[in-house]
Amino acid sequence: MNHGLLKAKLAIGALALAMATVSYAGTTLVGGGATLPAIGYVGTGAQTNHQVFPAGTGSLFAVYSAVRGNPTVSYCQTGSGAGKNTLAGVSGFSVQNACTPDSSGAYHGFGASATGVGRSDLTQPSFAAADSPLSTTDVSNYQANHSSTFPVQFPAVAGAITIGMNMKTTKGVVLNSANTNFSDAQICSIFSGAVTNWADPTLASAYTLGSGDSIPSTTIKVQYRSDGSGTTFSFSNHLTAVCPAVSGNHFLASQTFTQVVSQFQPTIPSTWTGSSGNPAVTAAIAATAGSIGYAEMANSLQAGIGFAKVNGVDPATFGSAVTIASSSLKAYNAISSTTWGTNGQPQLVAISGAPS
């Protein structure tokens, strides 16, 4: 199933999903994938640790494990793309591979044999999580290694995507949700690369500044996800909904950021930096003056970075419950891996041979 493609506001633009579980034997479930829901799943340790076991007090998996008879849960933050590949059993990915990134920041497993976890018996993950919907490629990969059976993906938890910032005014005031309110048009111009300076006149309406204060002329340094990311998919899904084409170019809904901006930026600017996982993106924003990026709200709070309102909505207090209409749950469909709508929107494709 896809995740309903929430796109009313950027502040509620992400939805995490759990995928089909497999049977287990032993005392620990081993899973991994999306970094967006990780703090909710396993606690604040997810901001600083690749793999969290056991889950922190009060987190979803800790509450689950505390119920008598339920197993404990280990969670590895690989990003949605690697999580789906590990569940599918794609060559080079295994539940037994260590939960550590390679030199490029990519993950290839869930660390089942890690100290304390002790699940060297597992040949498949117990579960995976991804905030990017299953694509036609994901379905094919899964079927190739599971005797043509079908994976199942369903909504599990919603999270807010923030526009995080590390920028100060000429008087040293930190930009945050109290003084910065971007419109969709301004977000579109920043992430397409059309606007490259914080003091650009087209951004002036976003700032509420004190008397005599101003925005210094500073290069905008974009921080983005370098891994296959459901956060990137959800953010790009919003961009394709609200950003008009410019000279025939538009964003593409994708879990790969370089593909999202490929029509605007065939080569990523030297001032833009990719990091693997929401914790790393928020850490990069915190460490880089003049930067802006997109990440999960919980990670932004843990990293202590400033973040903007978007269209007047504060992602920390957007107020009402997220309702997913039954019509938004698309059974027996996947996201096309090769085609997009006229403005780069994701396209659903019926899964051939799916059960009725």
Secondary structure, DSSP 8 states (H G I E B T S, - for coil): -------S-GGG-EEEEEE------SSEEEEEE-STTHHHHH-GGGGT-SEE-S--TTSHHHHHHHSTT--EEEEEE--HHHHHHHHHT-TT-BTTS-S---TTS---B--TTSTTT--TT-SS-SEEE-SS--BHHHHHHHHHHTTT----EEEEEEE-EEEEEE-B-TT--B-STTTBEE-HHHHHHHHHTS--BTT-GGGGGGB---TT------B-EEEEE-S--HHHHHHHHHHHHH---BTTB-----S-HHHHTTTT-SS--TT-EEESSHHHHHHHHHHSTTEEEEEEHHHHHHHT-EE-EETTB-TT---S-----GGG--TTEEEEEEEE-TTS-EEEEE-TT---
